[in-house]
Amino acid sequence: MFNEITNELIMGTDKPFASCHASHLAVLPGGDILAVWFAGSKEGADDSAIWCSRKTGGSWSRPLQIAAGVEEPCWNPVLMNLPGGELMLFYKIGRWIKEWRTLYKISKDEGRTWSAASELVPGDRGGRGPVRNKVIVLADGTWVAPASAEDGIWTSFADRSQDQGLTWQRSEEIGIAGIQRSDIQAVKSDIPVSEQSFYGRGVIQPSVWESEPGQVHMLMRSSEGFIHRSDSQDGGVHWSAAYPTSVPNNNSGMDVVRMEDGTLVLCCNPVGVNWGPRTPLVLMASTDNGLTWTQEAMLEDGEGEFSYPAVLAYGDQLYLTYTWNRVNIAFRKFSRRAK
């Protein structure tokens, strides 16, 4: 279904940080590509900040820090192209995930300079706006940010804005029926994530799409061995209970995008073990709105960590970034193969 155009690492060996993770990207109006991620000595360290690199022509710029906390870690940046040509950066800040604050910055020059940081929903804790994956704009103009909360039991929700990001309204929470809160660490793992994550069960870090006006769907990372799904018939206000799909999930991030012809493209680690290996990393496609999936490309199948993909679709082209062994960010570009 796809032909690969580009396969490269964004950074060289001379990096100003030891560890990097959770990338996102934007294709800019002028044709450049901007990638963002958090990086520092390790995930959750106070020196963890938001960094970016720009691809102009055939090369990526040296990483540049664009946001940092004051003795607090930054997490999970998300970029959004705004209708007027501006660029919006969302990111989380805080030591404890359940107390995250969501900040945002605006760029009027395609990511070269940024405004001061503002809080997305002043005074709110736990993370508002997009938790890791892209915001979508519905047919009626509503912004839907895929969001989640981590406080023992993991739940997802849609954060909706009907005034282009000025104010936000949470949907009802989406969870797995019967999940019980636990104060016992779920698993022993050598994955270098924040230790607080190992205690959670449920669904987090959703990715959303609209199949028809008002018909919104989400796929969610889960602790239960499979990607879970929920559906909304009213633009993301009310949702079904989460239910498992056929796609295995290792309790790691994934992302889905809807192409112009309705094809869904999912990037994930299809490993059905809670906190299992973050390899391989594959592209899957669905032509029936996510009911069935076929593997279309193997992105990575070696030892190591290849995780937390972000995927965008523009016309017949796909743009992806993902974590490459916590020491780099990979960039891939594909075109749709002619039928």
N, C-alpha and C positions, 0 to 999 in steps of 0.2 A: 504493500500500500504506500510506502514511503521510500524515497531516495535520500541518503545522507549527503549533505552539502558541507557541513563543518563539524569537526571533532577536535576540540582543543582545550587546554587548561588556561585559565585566565591569568594566572600569576607565574612568575619565574621563581627561582629559589631564594631570592633576596626579598624576604617579606618582613614587615615590621611587627609581626605577631607570630605566636607559636601554633595557634589553633583557629580554624574558621569553620563556619557551619551556617545552615538555614538561609540559603540564598534566595533572592527574587530578582526579577528583571523587568525592564520596560523597553519596548521598541519606540524610539523617539520620533517626532514628526520630521526632523531633519535627516533621519536615516541611521543615526548612531544607535547603539544598544548600551543601556546602562544596567549594570549588575550591582546588587547590594547584598550584604551578609553581615553577620556579627562575628567578631574576632577578638581574641585576647590571649591570655595565658592558658585558659581552659574555659569550657562552658560554665556560665554562672559566676565566674570570677569578677571582682569589682572593676577590673580593667577591660572588661568586654565592652566593645563599642561597635558602632555601625560604620562600615567601610563601603566604598564603592570603587568601581573601575568602569571606564568608558571604552567601548570598541568603536573606533573611527577608522573606516577603511578596513585594513587587515590586521590591525594590532590593538591590544588592550593597553590602557594607561596604567601607570603605577598606582597601587591602591592608595586611596585618600580617605581619611577619617571625616565623616560628615555629621556624626552625632555621638555623644558620650554622656554618661551620667556622672554625678558627683559622688564617688565612692559607692556606686551602685551599678550592677551589670545591665547592659542592653541586650535585647533579644529580638529575633523574628521580624526583620524589616519586610515591608510590603510596599511596592510602588503602584501608583495608579495614574494613568494619563487622564487629565481633566478636559472637559469639552472645550475650554478656551485656550488650550495649548499649554497650560501649566502642568506641573508634575507634583504629585503628592506622595510623601513618604510617611507611612505609619510604622511605629515600632513600640515595643514594650520596654519597660524599665522597672527594676525592683529585684530584690534578692529572692523573695518568695513568690512563686508562681501564683498562688491564690490571692496575692496582694498586688499583682502587676498593675501599673498604670499605663495607659496607652497615650503616647505622644504623637504629634505629627508636625511635619514641616512642609513648606511650599517652596517650589522653585519656579521662577519665571523665565529661566534661561536654560531649560533642558538639563537640569541637574548640575550646572556649573557652580551656582551659589544657592544658598538655602536661607529661608527665614529662620527666626528664632523658633524654638520648640514651644508648642502649646499643648495643653491636655485636651484629648478628644472629647471626653465626657468629664468635666471637672468634678473631682471628689469621688468618682467611681473607682472601685478596686476590683481586681480579678481579671481585667482585660476586656476592653470594649473594642469595637471595630474588628478588622481582620486579625485572626490569631496567627496565621502563617500564609494562607493562600489568598489569591486575588479577589478583589471586590468586583462584582458584576453589576451592570446596569440593565434593569428589566425593560421590557417593551414600553411600560408606562413611565419610564424615567427614574423609578425608585432604585437607589443603590442598595445592594444586599452584600453585606460583609460576612463571610463565614467565620463564626466565633465559637469559643468554647471556654469552659471553666474547669479548673482542677483543684478540687478540695475533697480528697478522699474518693468520692464518686465522681467520675468524669462525665460531663454533659456538654452537649453542643447547643448552639442556638444561632439564629440569624440576627445580625444587627442591621436595622433598616434605617435609611435616611431618605426622606422625600423632599429635602431642600438642599441637595448637593453637598451633604456633609456638615451642615451647620448644626443640626440636631439629630439625635439617634434614638431609636426605639428598639428595645429587645423583643424578640419573639418569645414564645413559650420555649421552655427547655426541652431538649431531645435526649432521651436516655434509653438504656437497655432495661427492659422490665426484669425485676428480680435481682439486679446487681446490689450487693450489700457493701456498705462501707467497711474498710479494714484498716487497722493500724499496723498490720504486719506487712513487711516488705514482700512484694509479689514474687520476686525472683532474684537470684544472684546473677549479675551480668557484668561483663567487662566493657560494655558499650559506654563511652565517656560522656554520659548525660548527667544532668544534675540529679543527685541521689534522691531528692524529694520525689522525682517522677516514678520511682520504682514502687511506690505505695498505692498508686492509683489504679482503678478499674473503670472501664466504661468506654465512651467514645469522645474523641477530641479532634481538633485540627481538620474541620470539614473543608470540602471543596464543592462549589455549587455551580449549577447551570440552569438555564431556563429553556424548556423544550417547546412550549407554546406560551402565548401571553398569559401570565399569572401562574403557569405550571412550573414550579421550581423544585429542584431535586438536589440532594447533597449526598456525597460519599464521605465517610468518616474513618479515620484511623481508629482501631479498637484494640482492646486487651484480650479479645476472645478468639483470636486466630483467623478472623476474616474481616475484610472491609465491610462496614455496615452502611446502610442507606436509609434515608428518610425522604418523604415527599410532601409537598405543600400544594394545595389547590388555590391559594389566595395570596400569591405573591410573597410567601415566606412569613406570614403572620402565624399561622397554625401549621403543625407538622404531625406526621404519623410517628408512632414509636419507631425507634431504630430497629432494623432487621438485617440479618446477614445476607451478603451477596455470595456469589460463588468464588470470589477472588480472595486467595489467602492474604493475610496481613501479619507482619511481624511486630505490630505495635510501633510502627515508624511512619513518618509522614509520607503522604502521596499527594498527587494533584491530578485533576481532570479538566479538560477543556472541550468545548463544543465548537466544531468547525462549521463553516457556513452552510454546508449541505446536511447538517445534523449529525454527522459522525462524531462520536465521543472518542477522545484519546486520553488514556489513563497511563500515568507513569508511576511505578510502584515497585516495591520488593515483594514478590509473590511467595512469601515464606510464612507458613501457617503456625508459627511458634511465637508465643508471647515473649517479647524482648529477644527474638531470634536474630540470626545473622542479617546484616544490612547489605547483603549481596545474595543473588544477582539483582540487577536493576533493569527493568524491561519497559517497553512501550506496548500497551494493549489498545485495541480498538473495539468499538461497538457500533453497529448500525441499527440497533433496535432500542435506543434510548437507555442503554445500560442493562438490559435484561441478560444478554450474553456477551462474552468477551473473547477475542482471539489475540494471541501474542503476535505482534508485528515486527518487533525489533528487540534484540538483546543489546542493551547499552553497556553493561558491565557484568562480567561473570567470574572475575578473579577474587582472590582473598582480599579482605579489607572492608572498608565501609564506603558504600556508594548510596547516598540517602538524601532525603528531603528535597525531592525534585520540585521545580517550578516550571510550568509549561504554559506557553501562550500560542495562540493561533492567529495568523494574519493571512487572509486569503487561503491559498493552498500551502502555506508554509508554517512549520512549527519551530518554535524557539524554546530551548530548555537550558536550565542551569541545575546543578546539584552538587552536594558535598562530595569531594573526592578525598577520602581517607583523612578528613579533618585538617589536611595541610594545603588544600587548594580547592578551587571551585571550577567545575567542568562546564563548558558551554557546547551545546550541540544544536545543529540546525538541520531540518529535514524539509523536503518538498513532497507534495502529494504526487504519487506516480500516476501518469495518465492512464485512464481506463482503456 
